[in-house]
């Protein structure tokens, strides 16, 4: 391959939330999307192209960025690591997330740069959680009000 990508697949997934565009498109072969694990594939099927609210959560230029964006009642949280060292960040959503019980689905870096790890759990807006990113890694998450 002439152009070696340094970023993880979770980093690339996070860009669908971090980059804002009214014309959202993904550049890869159809096979790349058809063979995705179910959770990242479902995430891409539902990521909106327009947002009702955007919040800067944390970041430093050239190092990392974490944003939360809301569409309707669902919050999308995404972050990327721009460094060659792993990064761990504590997320405190009570400053932007309305009080209540949510379903949190996280999609992050797997064991290596070409794999995902995902989990879904119940979550209270007042809780904190940690995200871990591989070097040049990332994560994406949804927070949906529990029914």
VEXVO-872728 format. One record per residue: x, y, z of N, C-alpha, C in turn. Coordinates in steps of 0.05 Angstrom, whole numbers, plus 5000, padded with zeros to 4 digits. Example, Ala and Ser with C-alpha at 12.3 -4.5 7.8 and 13.67 -1.06 7.14 Angstrom:
526448865156524649105156526449345156
525749555142527349795143525850015157
//
This chain:
501749765000500050005000501850255000
501350424982502950664978502450865001
500050875012499351065033498550915058
500250905077499750755102498250935121
495950845131494350995150495350935178
495751145194496651115222494351105242
491951195233489751215252488250945253
487050905277485450655281482750675268
481450445265478750445254476750595272
477150595298475450745316475951045313
478351125308478951405302477351495277
477451335256476051395232473051405236
471951235252469151235259468351495273
470051585292469551825307469352075289
470752075267470752305249467952355237
466252155236463552195226461952375244
462752405269461452595288463052855290
465652835291467353065295467253255271
467253155247467153325223464253385218
463653645215460853725210460553795181
458653665168458153715140455253645134
453953815119451153765110451053545089
453453465079453553255059455553045070
454552865086456252665099456752435080
459252365075459852145057462251995068
462451745061464551575071466051465046
468651495046470251415023471651155028
470450945018471750675019470150485001
471150254998469750054982467249954997
465249874983462749774995463449535014
465249365006466049135022467049215050
468349445051469349535077467049585097
464849685087462549745105460949495109
460649325089459049085091460248885111
462948895115464248715133464748825161
463749075166464049185193462549025213
463449015238461848895260459249045262
457248905274454449015275454249285289
455649325311455349575326456449825311
458849815300459750045284458050085259
457249865247455549885223452950025229
451649955251449150075260449650375267
451850435279452550715286452650875260
454050785240454250935214451550955200
449750765204447150785191445451005203
445951075228444251275242445551545248
448151575243449451825249448152055232
447252265245445952475229447852655214
446752815196448353005181447853295191
445853325209445353585220445053555251
445953755265445953745294444353965307
443053905330441554105345443254245366
445354125374447154235395449854115392
451954275397454754175397456154285421
457654105435459154185458462054085456
463854265461466654195464467054075491
468153835493468453695518471353725529
473253675512476053695520477753685495
480253785498482053765475484353965476
486353915461488554085457489354065427
489754285413490454265385492854085380
492553905361494753725354495053485373
493553485395493853265414491353085414
489053195421486553045422484153225421
481853115414479353275414477053085421
475253195438472753045445470453245443
468353165428465953335424463553165430
461453305439458753175441456853335423
455253185408453353315390450653185395
448553345395445853235399444253265374
442653055368440653055347438152945359
436153105361433653015375434352965404
433552725413434052645441436652485445
438052435423440452265425442952445424
444852385442447452515442449452325430
451152435413453452295401455952415412
457652245423460152325435462352205419
464452355412466652245396469252385403
471352225402473952335408476152195391
478252345387480552245373483152315387
485052145385487752185396489652235373
490952465373492752535352495752485359
496152335380498852285389499751995386
502351945387503451675384503451515410
502351635431502151495457499151445463
498451235477495651185485494751425502
492151465503490951685518488551585533
488151685557485851625574484651885583
482051915579480652165587478152095603
477752255624475352235641473152415630
470752305625468552455614466552505637
465852755641463952845662461552965648
459552805641457352905624455353075638
455353105664453253255678453253555671
455453655659455553935651454053995625
453453785609452053815584449753625579
449653405594447653205590445353245610
442853275600440653305619440453065638
439653125662439352915683437552695673
438152455681436452225674438051975670
436651765662437851505657438151465627
440451375619441051335590442051055584
441950995559443350755549445850855535
448150775544450650865533451850635517
452250685491453650495474456250625465
458450495472461150585466462450405445
463750525426465250385405468050505406
469950345413472650445415474650265402
477150325408479350165397479249875409
479849685391480049405400482949345408
483749105405486349015412488549135394
487849205370489749315351488349535335
489749665317488749895303486549825282
486249575276484249495256481849355269
481549375295479249245308477749435327
475249375331473549535349472949375375
472349525395471249405420468749575426
466549445433464149585439462749475463
461149645476459549565499457149745502
455049635513452649795519451949745548
451249965562450649955590448650175598
447250125620445650335632447450555643
446550795644448251015652446651245663
447451365684446251605696447851845687
446452065680447852315671449852415691
449452355717451352455737453852285740
453952055726456251885728458551985710
460951915717463351965701464151705688
465551715666466651475655469351545641
470851335636473551375624473551265596
474751405578475251305551478251265547
478951045535481750985529482050975499
484151095489484751105461487551005456
487850835436490450745427491950985415
494550955410495951165394494451215368
493851465362492251535338489551395338
488451335361485951195364483651385368
481351275376478951435380476651265391
474451395393471951265402469551425392
467351295391464751415386462751295405
460751445413458751345431456051475426
453951335434451251455434450251445463
448751655470447351665495444451715489
442751505493439951525488438451505514
436451675517434751665541433551395544
433851275568432751005572429751015572
428550805562425650785560424450645584
//
